[in-house]
Amino acid sequence: MTILPLATIPYLTRVLGSYNLGIARYTESVVQILTVFGLLGLVWYANRAVAYNRQNIERLTICFWEIFLMRVILLASTLVVFALLAVHSEYKEIYPIYSFYIVGTFLDISWFFTGIEEMKPVVIRNYVVRIISTILLFVLVRSRDDLLTYVWLISLTIFANSLLMFPFLKSKLTTIPFRSIRVFRHFLPALAIFLPQAASQIYVQCDKVLIKYLLKDPSYISFYTENEKIAKMPIVLATALSTVLMPRIAFEFSSGHKEKVAKYIRKAFLCTLLVLAPCCTGLIAVARNFVLLFLGNEFSQTYPVLIAFCPIMIFIGFSNVTGIQYLVALDRTRELTISYVAAAIINLVVDCILIPVAGLFGAVAGTLLAEILVFFIQYLFMKKDLGSFHMSGMIFRIMTASIIMGLVTGAMNLLPVEPLVQLLLQVITGVLIYAALMYWSGTISKILKE
């Protein structure tokens, strides 16, 4: 699935252009913020609740239907708010299309399969829907006049994603009496985790909203967002690791196996850095050629934005470990709230001060400071529980190899060859250098043996 954005982003930047793509990114961000607020914390809470009840099929069935019905109720209220927003928006022709997006988000049941650690249905669904939607995008979106078609594809993809999960559900549940279902017993626990989720969305999505209102031109949103997407592509691997490990860590914690929790966390940290550190330094080195070839001429001068974004991937990867894999898995809502609220405040303040002065770099600075703050606050809470992880030696090896690789590939920007040839040479050289240094230092084998 990680290869599909690589195919669609270059196409969209060239076909829709920065202005129309900026409108699409802005409206989608507004809808995402609305859905997070509408779900009231059920995004994270549902995974954990299922993981805690998975060993008893009757309790698991009750838990599923209670959470699902609660999402249906919240969907109805969210659609009312969304209708009022759409009526008073400057994009009246676009927002109604997102109704399918909202319905699909609320009816999505992938949280159930994540909680019981059966990812096959989720993977199958994602492959089928994403491949079909990507094909349709190339067929149907052909010019700048196809903005509405693109929004339809976004919304219907989310909607289809939710519908295709239900056939996998039947064999996982049992029959229960309706009187045993108490929907609103999940309201307060979910609401308790709502604040950190809402705060995280503020500093993840509100950058686009502030860019729209402070810089006026929607093109700036696409300049910002497409470079942000490139910088965050490698994080997909870390996010996948978080999705898989969170139910396991929750289970080990509920079983009283604290030492196993610490072992999983340490390995997750090192695996995350092993992947993201070379991606960070390597992407910095090839940013100029990559943006030109990947996003096109209209975006070619925005590569410094990508360079500024690159360190963010490491801190987001680490906060996936401290936040999702640990604090969420262990129901540490207070600590999550503190980290995300602090980050949201910092991000909003920095954005409001720096965007009018520094433009897109002001928004990047706000996001970077927010992500750093999230990680360090969460790490301090986790370290207090589990103690020191003694990773400095391994971190030094990985970072040294990544920096050496980045310097060598960066120096190759001086080669007098075509941008595409230069980029290919840089990528091949970077991979070989990093792999050789990791093999020579024995870092990978040491991580696997832990």
Secondary structure as UniProt FT lines:
FT   HELIX           3..15
FT   HELIX           17..39
FT   TURN            40..41
FT   HELIX           42..53
FT   TURN            54..55
FT   HELIX           57..87
FT   TURN            92..94
FT   HELIX           95..98
FT   HELIX           99..107
FT   HELIX           110..115
FT   TURN            116..117
FT   HELIX           120..140
FT   HELIX           144..146
FT   HELIX           147..163
FT   TURN            164..165
FT   HELIX           166..168
FT   HELIX           170..172
FT   HELIX           178..180
FT   HELIX           183..186
FT   HELIX           187..192
FT   HELIX           194..215
FT   HELIX           219..232
FT   TURN            233..234
FT   HELIX           235..254
FT   TURN            255..256
FT   HELIX           258..295
FT   HELIX           297..302
FT   HELIX           303..309
FT   TURN            310..311
FT   HELIX           312..319
FT   HELIX           320..328
FT   TURN            329..331
FT   HELIX           333..358
FT   HELIX           360..386
FT   HELIX           392..411
FT   HELIX           412..414
FT   HELIX           419..441
FT   HELIX           443..449
//
